[in-house]
Amino acid sequence: MAAPLILGGIEVPLHAGAPELTFDAPDGYTDIVLSSGKVVRSRHFSKEQITISGAGWMATGLDALDWDANHLLLCPKPKRVNTRGAPVTITSDPRPDVAVAAHALVGREWISTPVILAGRVATITPVAGASLYSVAWYPQFTVLCKRPPEESGAGGSGWQLVCREQ
């Protein structure tokens, strides 16, 4: 399972460097301390911040993007959710060009098993003797990004994209 990095319809060539991704949740909450001393979290929003970096002998080729507009980001790194039961809700929309995959842990072996996706609900085909199931998907997000700084050196070009889910 491998997928290219695509931002705003532009594929970043692998020659720009194998993308390294970090998924993070920016502060979208406030922790409130009650009079009893108990801490309660008040969530304002729940969005992803995706940081992607790479270094290769080519630049990203993203110079034509409008950096003030929202763009569709097709991530090159999968997300995964584990479950003991067959239906599970994944946490983001999957890319339309890469199939969602499911696996069942039987003993010490992970076995591929069919999965059907309806919206974000993945229904895994049960496997006899499975103790755990796992669903993997490549996510897509509508994001707002800053123009990436690109460093030029003797061996090529380094870059970093910081994208915030809208």
N, CA, C and O of each residue as an XYZ file, in Angstrom:
664
protein
N       0.843     -1.177      0.000
C       0.000      0.000      0.000
C       0.887      1.238      0.000
O       1.559      1.507      0.996
N       0.904      1.987     -1.078
C       1.654      3.233     -1.152
C       0.852      4.208     -1.995
O       0.167      3.822     -2.942
N       0.952      5.486     -1.631
C       0.192      6.504     -2.355
C       1.032      7.779     -2.427
O       1.779      8.080     -1.496
N       0.916      8.524     -3.514
C       1.691      9.764     -3.635
C       1.053     10.904     -2.837
O      -0.133     10.866     -2.508
N       1.859     11.905     -2.538
C       1.386     13.148     -1.920
C       0.799     14.009     -3.028
O       1.477     14.308     -4.011
N      -0.478     14.414     -2.870
C      -1.142     15.279     -3.843
C      -1.768     16.436     -3.084
O      -2.529     16.226     -2.140
N      -1.448     17.651     -3.494
C      -2.016     18.851     -2.876
C      -2.584     19.730     -3.977
O      -1.877     20.100     -4.914
N      -3.870     20.064     -3.858
C      -4.509     20.917     -4.859
C      -4.458     20.340     -6.256
O      -4.406     21.088     -7.232
N      -4.471     19.013     -6.371
C      -4.434     18.351     -7.666
C      -3.039     18.187     -8.243
O      -2.884     17.620     -9.325
N      -2.017     18.674     -7.539
C      -0.636     18.568     -8.027
C       0.087     17.467     -7.254
O       0.170     17.511     -6.026
N       0.599     16.498     -7.969
C       1.348     15.410     -7.341
C       2.788     15.856     -7.100
O       3.464     16.327     -8.014
N       3.246     15.702     -5.869
C       4.634     16.015     -5.541
C       5.465     14.800     -5.942
O       5.227     13.701     -5.439
N       6.437     14.978     -6.840
C       7.205     13.823     -7.314
C       8.063     13.230     -6.202
O       8.559     13.949     -5.334
N       8.228     11.943     -6.239
C       9.054     11.264     -5.239
C      10.492     11.785     -5.275
O      11.225     11.663     -4.294
N      10.891     12.367     -6.409
C      12.245     12.925     -6.513
C      12.414     14.174     -5.649
O      13.534     14.650     -5.463
N      11.306     14.711     -5.116
C      11.387     15.832     -4.167
C      11.671     15.306     -2.764
O      11.844     16.091     -1.831
N      11.718     14.017     -2.612
C      12.015     13.391     -1.322
C      10.809     12.630     -0.815
O       9.669     13.058     -0.994
N      11.067     11.505     -0.183
C       9.977     10.720      0.399
C       9.340     11.543      1.512
O      10.024     11.916      2.464
N       8.035     11.836      1.411
C       7.397     12.698      2.401
C       7.305     12.039      3.775
O       6.941     10.871      3.906
N       7.644     12.819      4.779
C       7.492     12.394      6.165
C       6.350     13.208      6.749
O       6.349     14.435      6.651
N       5.375     12.533      7.359
C       4.164     13.186      7.857
C       4.068     13.117      9.362
O       4.488     12.149      9.996
N       3.498     14.179      9.917
C       3.126     14.208     11.325
C       1.690     14.683     11.393
O       1.367     15.763     10.899
N       0.819     13.879     12.005
C      -0.549     14.296     12.267
C      -0.573     14.828     13.692
O      -0.051     14.191     14.607
N      -1.178     15.996     13.881
C      -1.233     16.608     15.201
C      -2.597     17.258     15.358
O      -3.243     17.610     14.371
N      -3.025     17.415     16.578
C      -4.280     18.117     16.867
C      -3.921     19.429     17.550
O      -3.520     19.431     18.714
N      -4.061     20.546     16.838
C      -3.748     21.823     17.484
C      -4.725     22.079     18.626
O      -5.823     21.524     18.663
N      -4.300     22.929     19.552
C      -5.154     23.224     20.694
C      -6.515     23.694     20.231
O      -6.638     24.744     19.599
N      -7.530     22.920     20.543
C      -8.898     23.276     20.228
C      -9.753     23.065     21.462
O     -10.952     22.801     21.374
N      -9.108     23.188     22.619
C      -9.803     22.908     23.867
C      -9.255     23.790     24.982
O      -8.202     24.416     24.857
N     -10.010     23.816     26.075
C      -9.577     24.490     27.296
C      -9.802     23.520     28.443
O     -10.881     22.942     28.568
N      -8.790     23.338     29.279
C      -8.952     22.519     30.477
C      -9.393     23.429     31.614
O      -8.740     24.429     31.914
N     -10.504     23.074     32.240
C     -11.079     23.872     33.316
C     -10.955     23.086     34.607
O     -11.290     21.902     34.649
N     -10.474     23.737     35.666
C     -10.354     23.099     36.970
C     -11.578     23.486     37.798
O     -11.806     24.665     38.069
N     -12.359     22.487     38.195
C     -13.545     22.711     39.003
C     -13.161     22.961     40.456
O     -12.019     22.720     40.847
N     -14.097     23.437     41.248
C     -13.806     23.751     42.656
C     -13.366     22.517     43.434
O     -12.677     22.641     44.447
N     -13.755     21.324     42.974
C     -13.347     20.079     43.636
C     -11.920     19.676     43.268
O     -11.362     18.751     43.858
N     -11.328     20.376     42.286
C      -9.990     20.043     41.818
C      -9.984     19.156     40.595
O      -8.931     18.924     40.001
N     -11.168     18.646     40.201
C     -11.270     17.798     39.013
C     -11.071     18.652     37.766
O     -11.585     19.767     37.675
N     -10.315     18.114     36.803
C     -10.075     18.816     35.543
C     -11.056     18.296     34.501
O     -11.192     17.090     34.297
N     -11.741     19.242     33.842
C     -12.702     18.911     32.803
C     -12.251     19.587     31.518
O     -11.874     20.759     31.534
N     -12.284     18.870     30.419
C     -11.880     19.414     29.126
C     -13.093     19.945     28.389
O     -14.096     19.245     28.251
N     -13.007     21.168     27.918
C     -14.048     21.794     27.101
C     -13.491     21.923     25.682
O     -12.582     22.715     25.435
N     -14.047     21.136     24.750
C     -13.542     21.117     23.375
C     -14.275     22.149     22.535
O     -15.505     22.174     22.492
N     -13.493     23.013     21.858
C     -14.046     24.046     20.978
C     -14.127     23.545     19.537
O     -15.095     23.821     18.828
N     -13.108     22.813     19.115
C     -13.085     22.237     17.781
C     -12.097     21.083     17.775
O     -11.251     20.966     18.661
N     -12.218     20.232     16.760
C     -11.320     19.086     16.626
C     -10.908     18.981     15.164
O     -11.645     18.437     14.341
N      -9.749     19.495     14.850
C      -9.226     19.481     13.485
C      -7.786     18.976     13.523
O      -7.132     18.984     14.565
N      -7.316     18.540     12.372
C      -5.940     18.044     12.246
C      -5.012     19.146     11.748
O      -5.412     20.024     10.983
N      -3.774     19.076     12.197
C      -2.697     19.836     11.574
C      -1.735     18.790     11.030
O      -1.280     17.909     11.760
N      -1.432     18.896      9.754
C      -0.590     17.909      9.094
C       0.694     18.605      8.651
O       0.653     19.562      7.878
N       1.814     18.127      9.134
C       3.118     18.668      8.744
C       3.801     17.624      7.873
O       3.958     16.468      8.264
N       4.203     18.059      6.683
C       4.826     17.151      5.718
C       6.170     17.752      5.323
O       6.252     18.932      4.982
N       7.214     16.945      5.367
C       8.527     17.446      4.966
C       9.232     16.412      4.110
O       8.898     15.227      4.114
N      10.208     16.898      3.385
C      10.978     16.013      2.530
C      12.242     16.696      2.060
O      12.400     17.910      2.194
N      13.124     15.914      1.515
C      14.363     16.435      0.940
C      14.745     15.520     -0.215
O      14.860     14.304     -0.056
N      14.937     16.121     -1.360
C      15.286     15.348     -2.546
C      16.068     16.211     -3.510
O      16.517     17.299     -3.151
N      16.233     15.742     -4.712
C      17.016     16.522     -5.662
C      16.158     17.434     -6.512
O      16.685     18.172     -7.344
N      14.819     17.400     -6.320
C      13.892     18.306     -7.015
C      13.082     19.080     -5.981
O      12.941     18.640     -4.840
N      12.545     20.244     -6.387
C      11.598     20.981     -5.554
C      10.223     20.311     -5.665
O      10.036     19.404     -6.476
N       9.271     20.756     -4.853
C       7.949     20.124     -4.795
C       7.117     20.316     -6.061
O       6.294     19.460     -6.383
N       7.310     21.410     -6.780
C       6.500     21.695     -7.958
C       5.159     22.323     -7.616
O       4.261     22.367     -8.456
N       5.015     22.813     -6.380
C       3.748     23.387     -5.926
C       3.671     24.903     -6.093
O       2.750     25.527     -5.566
N       4.613     25.507     -6.811
C       4.669     26.972     -6.927
C       3.424     27.591     -7.552
O       3.146     28.766     -7.311
N       2.665     26.836     -8.347
C       1.492     27.390     -9.024
C       0.253     27.469     -8.133
O      -0.754     28.051     -8.536
N       0.309     26.888     -6.922
C      -0.869     26.897     -6.043
C      -1.178     28.297     -5.522
O      -0.277     29.109     -5.311
N      -2.455     28.561     -5.322
C      -2.914     29.779     -4.653
C      -2.868     29.483     -3.156
O      -3.714     28.748     -2.646
N      -1.903     30.039     -2.457
C      -1.680     29.720     -1.050
C      -2.696     30.377     -0.116
O      -2.669     30.144      1.092
N      -3.592     31.196     -0.671
C      -4.668     31.790      0.126
C      -5.965     30.998      0.021
O      -6.949     31.341      0.675
N      -5.983     29.948     -0.788
C      -7.184     29.149     -1.018
C      -7.092     27.813     -0.276
O      -6.005     27.357      0.080
N      -8.249     27.202     -0.053
C      -8.293     25.846      0.490
C      -7.951     24.868     -0.631
O      -8.294     25.090     -1.792
N      -7.273     23.790     -0.267
C      -6.903     22.759     -1.230
C      -7.189     21.385     -0.659
O      -7.208     21.198      0.558
N      -7.411     20.427     -1.543
C      -7.593     19.049     -1.133
C      -6.210     18.409     -0.991
O      -5.408     18.417     -1.925
N      -5.951     17.862      0.185
C      -4.693     17.173      0.470
C      -4.965     15.680      0.505
O      -5.766     15.205      1.310
N      -4.297     14.943     -0.371
C      -4.359     13.485     -0.373
C      -3.069     12.996      0.278
O      -1.989     13.090     -0.305
N      -3.202     12.477      1.488
C      -2.029     12.123      2.294
C      -1.346     10.848      1.815
O      -2.013      9.904      1.393
N      -0.002     10.820      1.881
C       0.747      9.631      1.477
C       1.032      8.683      2.638
O       1.730      7.684      2.463
N       0.497      8.989      3.824
C       0.719      8.148      5.001
C      -0.632      7.657      5.506
O      -1.550      8.457      5.685
N      -0.767      6.348      5.739
C      -2.057      5.841      6.205
C      -2.296      6.119      7.686
O      -1.361      6.307      8.465
N      -3.563      6.139      8.045
C      -3.991      6.142      9.445
C      -4.538      4.754      9.713
O      -4.862      4.013      8.784
N      -4.640      4.409     10.968
C      -5.089      3.059     11.324
C      -5.886      3.132     12.618
O      -5.557      3.895     13.526
N      -6.937      2.326     12.687
C      -7.724      2.200     13.909
C      -7.914      0.714     14.200
O      -8.226     -0.071     13.304
N      -7.721      0.341     15.463
C      -7.878     -1.051     15.888
C      -9.196     -1.209     16.629
O      -9.684     -0.272     17.260
N      -9.765     -2.404     16.546
C     -11.046     -2.682     17.191
C     -11.153     -4.165     17.491
O     -10.485     -4.989     16.866
N     -11.989     -4.492     18.440
C     -12.263     -5.905     18.733
C     -13.511     -6.376     17.995
O     -13.714     -7.576     17.810
N     -14.352     -5.422     17.571
C     -15.588     -5.757     16.867
C     -15.486     -5.436     15.391
O     -14.560     -4.753     14.952
N     -16.443     -5.932     14.632
C     -16.391     -5.767     13.181
C     -16.675     -4.347     12.693
O     -15.904     -3.852     11.870
N     -17.743     -3.646     13.147
C     -17.924     -2.278     12.630
C     -17.095     -1.281     13.454
O     -17.051     -1.349     14.682
N     -16.446     -0.367     12.750
C     -15.643      0.662     13.420
C     -15.730      1.943     12.593
O     -15.826      1.894     11.367
N     -15.697      3.078     13.269
C     -15.750      4.368     12.579
C     -14.343      4.910     12.424
O     -13.628      5.070     13.413
N     -13.936      5.196     11.192
C     -12.624      5.792     10.959
C     -12.724      7.299     11.213
O     -13.819      7.862     11.194
N     -11.599      7.939     11.446
C     -11.597      9.314     11.957
C     -11.502     10.400     10.901
O     -11.561     11.584     11.233
N     -11.356     10.025      9.636
C     -11.281     11.031      8.569
C     -11.764     10.390      7.270
O     -11.910      9.171      7.177
N     -12.005     11.225      6.285
C     -12.434     10.700      4.992
C     -11.252     10.026      4.286
O     -10.142     10.559      4.291
N     -11.488      8.850      3.676
C     -10.405      8.181      2.953
C     -10.218      8.764      1.556
O     -11.156      9.298      0.963
N      -9.002      8.655      1.043
C      -8.732      9.040     -0.342
C      -9.578      8.177     -1.259
O      -9.766      6.990     -0.992
N     -10.098      8.765     -2.352
C     -10.919      7.959     -3.268
C     -10.100      7.035     -4.176
O     -10.648      6.112     -4.778
N      -8.781      7.285     -4.274
C      -7.950      6.515     -5.200
C      -7.204      5.358     -4.556
O      -6.485      4.633     -5.243
N      -7.361      5.171     -3.238
C      -6.686      4.068     -2.548
C      -7.727      3.352     -1.687
O      -8.421      3.985     -0.891
N      -7.832      2.059     -1.844
C      -8.826      1.281     -1.108
C      -8.502      1.213      0.382
O      -7.337      1.188      0.781
N      -9.547      1.183      1.183
C      -9.415      0.950      2.623
C      -9.083     -0.521      2.802
O      -9.614     -1.370      2.087
N      -8.200     -0.833      3.761
C      -7.791     -2.217      3.990
C      -8.101     -2.620      5.428
O      -8.073     -1.793      6.339
N      -8.394     -3.895      5.615
C      -8.646     -4.426      6.956
C      -7.817     -5.683      7.165
O      -7.543     -6.442      6.235
N      -7.428     -5.874      8.425
C      -6.641     -7.051      8.793
C      -7.197     -7.621     10.087
O      -7.757     -6.894     10.908
N      -7.041     -8.918     10.261
C      -7.456     -9.612     11.476
C      -6.228    -10.288     12.072
O      -5.440    -10.912     11.361
N      -6.078    -10.155     13.388
C      -4.965    -10.800     14.082
C      -5.434    -12.174     14.552
O      -6.301    -12.294     15.417
N      -4.837    -13.209     13.957
C      -5.146    -14.588     14.330
C      -3.845    -15.183     14.846
O      -2.897    -15.385     14.086
N      -3.810    -15.456     16.125
C      -2.557    -15.890     16.743
C      -1.561    -14.746     16.679
O      -1.779    -13.693     17.278
N      -0.461    -14.950     15.950
C       0.549    -13.889     15.769
C       0.585    -13.368     14.338
O       1.469    -12.591     13.977
N      -0.370    -13.794     13.529
C      -0.396    -13.435     12.107
C      -1.501    -12.435     11.813
O      -2.622    -12.582     12.300
N      -1.186    -11.406     11.008
C      -2.198    -10.481     10.504
C      -2.662    -11.012      9.163
O      -1.852    -11.237      8.263
N      -3.960    -11.212      9.026
C      -4.553    -11.761      7.817
C      -5.445    -10.695      7.197
O      -6.257    -10.083      7.891
N      -5.299    -10.469      5.892
C      -6.182     -9.528      5.196
C      -7.600    -10.065      5.221
O      -7.828    -11.267      5.088
N      -8.545     -9.159      5.393
C      -9.951     -9.541      5.369
C     -10.739     -8.433      4.670
O     -10.384     -7.260      4.787
N     -11.789     -8.784      3.953
C     -12.568     -7.754      3.257
C     -13.196     -6.741      4.223
O     -13.500     -7.057      5.373
N     -13.379     -5.527      3.723
C     -14.013     -4.466      4.499
C     -14.917     -3.678      3.564
O     -14.578     -3.447      2.404
N     -16.063     -3.271      4.076
C     -16.998     -2.435      3.322
C     -17.113     -1.113      4.059
O     -17.309     -1.078      5.273
N     -16.986     -0.019      3.303
C     -17.045      1.311      3.893
C     -18.342      1.995      3.475
O     -18.666      2.052      2.288
N     -19.084      2.515      4.454
C     -20.293      3.306      4.208
C     -20.111      4.603      4.984
O     -20.254      4.635      6.206
N     -19.792      5.676      4.253
C     -19.420      6.918      4.940
C     -18.085      6.695      5.626
O     -17.082      6.398      4.977
N     -18.081      6.839      6.942
C     -16.864      6.565      7.708
C     -16.964      5.282      8.530
O     -16.080      4.989      9.336
N     -18.024      4.527      8.332
C     -18.205      3.280      9.084
C     -17.660      2.121      8.258
O     -18.130      1.848      7.154
N     -16.657      1.445      8.819
C     -16.028      0.299      8.168
C     -16.559     -0.978      8.799
O     -16.444     -1.180     10.008
N     -17.138     -1.833      7.977
C     -17.621     -3.120      8.446
C     -16.660     -4.188      7.956
O     -16.514     -4.429      6.758
N     -16.017     -4.812      8.918
C     -14.968     -5.794      8.637
C     -15.593     -7.185      8.572
O     -16.442     -7.527      9.395
N     -15.174     -7.980      7.598
C     -15.629     -9.366      7.517
C     -14.955    -10.154      8.633
O     -13.726    -10.216      8.685
N     -15.739    -10.761      9.532
C     -15.150    -11.502     10.654
C     -14.281    -12.677     10.185
O     -14.544    -13.298      9.156
N     -13.245    -12.956     10.970
C     -12.339    -14.065     10.702
C     -12.340    -14.960     11.937
O     -12.175    -14.470     13.055
N     -12.521    -16.251     11.751
C     -12.549    -17.194     12.874
C     -11.230    -17.141     13.646
O     -10.151    -17.223     13.059
N     -11.333    -17.004     14.960
C     -10.156    -16.994     15.820
C      -9.456    -15.655     15.935
O      -8.414    -15.569     16.584
N      -9.994    -14.606     15.325
C      -9.347    -13.284     15.386
C      -9.517    -12.673     16.774
O     -10.606    -12.700     17.347
N      -8.430    -12.124     17.303
C      -8.479    -11.459     18.610
C      -8.506     -9.942     18.478
O      -8.821     -9.238     19.438
N      -8.173     -9.435     17.282
C      -8.124     -7.995     17.056
C      -8.283     -7.741     15.561
O      -7.858     -8.545     14.732
N      -8.900     -6.614     15.236
C      -9.034     -6.184     13.847
C      -8.389     -4.811     13.702
O      -8.295     -4.047     14.663
N      -7.952     -4.516     12.496
C      -7.329     -3.222     12.222
C      -7.775     -2.743     10.847
O      -7.803     -3.514      9.888
N      -8.124     -1.456     10.764
C      -8.522     -0.855      9.494
C      -7.517      0.241      9.173
O      -7.202      1.071     10.026
N      -7.015      0.243      7.944
C      -6.046      1.254      7.499
C      -6.616      1.972      6.288
O      -7.239      1.362      5.419
N      -6.391      3.285      6.249
C      -6.841      4.094      5.110
C      -5.909      5.281      4.948
O      -5.295      5.750      5.907
N      -5.817      5.752      3.724
C      -5.070      6.966      3.432
C      -6.064      8.120      3.490
O      -7.009      8.150      2.702
N      -5.874      9.074      4.406
C      -6.864     10.138      4.565
C      -6.720     11.258      3.544
O      -5.670     11.458      2.932
N      -7.824     11.975      3.393
C      -7.815     13.209      2.612
C      -8.424     14.302      3.478
O      -9.325     14.049      4.277
N      -7.921     15.518      3.309
C      -8.401     16.653      4.087
C      -8.505     17.873      3.179
O      -7.727     18.014      2.235
N      -9.454     18.747      3.456
C      -9.458     20.074      2.860
C      -8.634     20.933      3.807
O      -8.936     21.026      4.997
N      -7.582     21.567      3.268
C      -6.615     22.258      4.122
C      -6.303     23.657      3.612
O      -6.528     23.994      2.449
N      -5.782     24.443      4.519
C      -5.190     25.735      4.201
C      -3.724     25.610      4.587
O      -3.405     25.189      5.700
N      -2.828     25.975      3.670
C      -1.391     25.793      3.888
C      -0.646     27.111      3.690
O      -1.117     28.040      3.035
N       0.525     27.141      4.284
C       1.459     28.218      3.986
C       2.371     27.743      2.869
O       2.642     26.550      2.732
N       2.845     28.706      2.065
C       3.831     28.350      1.039
C       5.020     27.704      1.755
O       5.523     28.252      2.736
N       5.468     26.549      1.273
C       6.552     25.862      1.980
C       7.898     26.546      1.757
O       8.241     26.914      0.633
N       8.655     26.710      2.839
C      10.031     27.154      2.617
C      10.785     26.021      1.926
O      10.646     24.855      2.296
N      11.570     26.367      0.936
C      12.374     25.365      0.235
C      13.830     25.756      0.360
O      14.228     26.866      0.005
N      14.611     24.834      0.868
C      16.045     25.060      1.037
C      16.774     24.413     -0.126
O      16.428     23.318     -0.570
N      17.774     25.101     -0.600
C      18.573     24.575     -1.689
C      19.975     24.323     -1.171
O      20.594     25.196     -0.562
N      20.468     23.124     -1.419
C      21.814     22.780     -0.972
C      22.573     22.059     -2.057
O      22.088     21.911     -3.179
N      23.752     21.618     -1.724
C      24.609     20.947     -2.696
C      23.967     19.678     -3.236
O      24.155     19.328     -4.401
N      23.190     18.971     -2.369
C      22.608     17.704     -2.793
C      21.192     17.800     -3.300
O      20.652     16.805     -3.784
N      20.565     18.968     -3.209
C      19.187     19.063     -3.685
C      18.371     20.096     -2.939
O      18.856     21.189     -2.645
N      17.125     19.749     -2.632
C      16.158     20.687     -2.085
C      15.426     20.074     -0.904
O      14.994     18.923     -0.964
N      15.284     20.845      0.177
C      14.504     20.429      1.343
C      13.272     21.314      1.457
O      13.320     22.478      1.060
N      12.168     20.793      1.989
C      10.931     21.554      2.060
C      10.075     21.064      3.221
O      10.270     19.966      3.742
N       9.110     21.917      3.616
C       8.163     21.549      4.659
C       6.826     22.250      4.419
O       6.782     23.459      4.193
N       5.748     21.484      4.471
C       4.381     22.001      4.356
C       3.693     21.885      5.709
O       3.758     20.839      6.354
N       3.038     22.949      6.138
C       2.203     22.900      7.338
C       0.782     23.174      6.872
O       0.484     24.256      6.367
N      -0.097     22.184      7.046
C      -1.466     22.250      6.543
C      -2.437     22.138      7.714
O      -2.280     21.277      8.579
N      -3.439     23.012      7.737
C      -4.469     22.958      8.766
C      -5.792     22.556      8.137
O      -6.247     23.154      7.162
N      -6.397     21.531      8.715
C      -7.686     21.048      8.227
C      -8.735     22.147      8.406
O      -8.771     22.839      9.424
N      -9.586     22.286      7.388
C     -10.659     23.294      7.443
C     -11.955     22.684      7.894
O     -12.963     23.382      7.999
